[in-house]
Amino acid sequence: MLWIKSLHIVFVASWFAGLFYLPRIFVNLAMVPPESVAERERLLLMARKLLRFSTMLAVPAVGLGLWLWLGYGIGRGPGNGWLHAKLLVVVLALGYHHACSVMLKKFMRGDGQRSHIWYRWFNEVPVLLLLVAVILVVVKPF
């Protein structure tokens, strides 16, 4: 099980690296002047590739997490509230990932842009999600 746990941590860290950087590309896209077509296309290409790569990393991260959950049989009984909270964080991270996908599609269509400041704030969400997940797993506060 330690191999599974190790791989889970590596895939989660890699997935979150993508979630940290993809919205940063959105910040840059929101700042591109309309006449700068080549810059916009380059950033869109980077965002599409990063989203695809992050998605490929999310699948084993979630799969290995399920394996650990089923293998250890945790989550049932008293003192396992932290796991339920962590599962909520995972669902929120998956929702954030999906939201990034929707935003990228809007950028590709050229509509629905928000300000670069909004994307800067949006970029902070995965940091908070990862922080909460790590605290829940390590500290197990409830």
SVG drawing of the C-alpha trace seen along z (x, -y; Angstrom):
<svg xmlns="http://www.w3.org/2000/svg" viewBox="-20 -45 26 48">
<polyline fill="none" stroke="black" stroke-width="0.4" points="0.0,0.0 2.9,-2.4 3.7,-2.2 0.1,-3.1 0.2,-6.0 3.5,-7.2 2.1,-7.2 -1.1,-8.9 0.9,-11.7 3.0,-12.2 0.0,-12.2 -1.9,-14.6 1.1,-17.0 1.5,-16.8 -2.3,-17.4 -2.3,-20.4 0.8,-21.8 -1.4,-22.0 -4.3,-23.5 -1.9,-26.1 -0.6,-27.2 -3.6,-26.9 -5.5,-29.9 -2.2,-31.8 -2.4,-31.3 -6.0,-32.7 -4.6,-35.8 -2.3,-36.3 -5.0,-35.6 -7.3,-38.2 -4.4,-40.8 -3.7,-40.1 -4.6,-43.0 -7.2,-42.2 -4.7,-42.8 -2.2,-40.3 -3.5,-37.2 -0.3,-35.2 0.2,-35.7 -3.4,-34.7 -3.1,-31.6 0.2,-30.6 -1.4,-31.0 -4.5,-29.0 -2.3,-26.2 -0.4,-26.1 -3.7,-26.1 -5.1,-23.3 -2.0,-21.1 -1.8,-21.8 -5.5,-21.0 -5.1,-17.7 -2.0,-16.8 -3.6,-17.8 -6.6,-15.7 -4.4,-12.7 -2.7,-13.2 -6.1,-13.7 -7.3,-10.3 -4.6,-8.2 -4.6,-10.6 -8.3,-10.0 -8.1,-6.3 -5.2,-5.7 -7.0,-7.6 -10.0,-5.4 -7.7,-2.3 -6.3,-3.6 -9.8,-4.4 -11.0,-0.9 -7.8,0.8 -7.6,-0.8 -11.3,-0.6 -11.2,-4.0 -14.1,-6.3 -16.4,-4.2 -16.9,-4.7 -16.0,-7.4 -12.9,-9.6 -13.0,-9.5 -14.8,-12.8 -11.6,-14.1 -11.9,-11.7 -15.4,-12.8 -14.1,-16.4 -11.2,-15.4 -13.5,-13.7 -15.5,-17.0 -12.2,-18.8 -11.5,-16.2 -15.0,-16.9 -14.3,-20.6 -10.9,-20.2 -12.6,-18.1 -15.2,-20.9 -12.5,-23.5 -10.8,-21.4 -14.0,-21.3 -14.5,-25.0 -11.1,-25.6 -12.1,-23.5 -15.3,-25.5 -13.3,-28.8 -10.8,-27.6 -13.6,-26.8 -15.0,-30.3 -11.5,-31.8 -11.3,-29.6 -14.7,-31.0 -13.5,-34.5 -16.4,-35.3 -17.2,-35.5 -13.9,-37.0 -13.5,-38.4 -10.8,-40.8 -7.3,-39.6 -7.8,-40.5 -10.7,-38.0 -8.5,-35.3 -5.8,-36.2 -8.2,-35.5 -9.6,-32.4 -5.9,-31.2 -5.8,-31.1 -8.5,-28.5 -6.4,-25.3 -3.8,-26.6 -6.5,-26.7 -7.9,-23.3 -4.5,-21.7 -3.8,-23.3 -7.1,-22.1 -6.6,-18.6 -3.0,-18.3 -4.2,-19.5 -7.1,-17.1 -4.9,-14.1 -2.0,-14.9 -3.7,-16.5 -7.0,-14.5 -8.8,-17.2 -12.0,-15.2"/>
</svg>
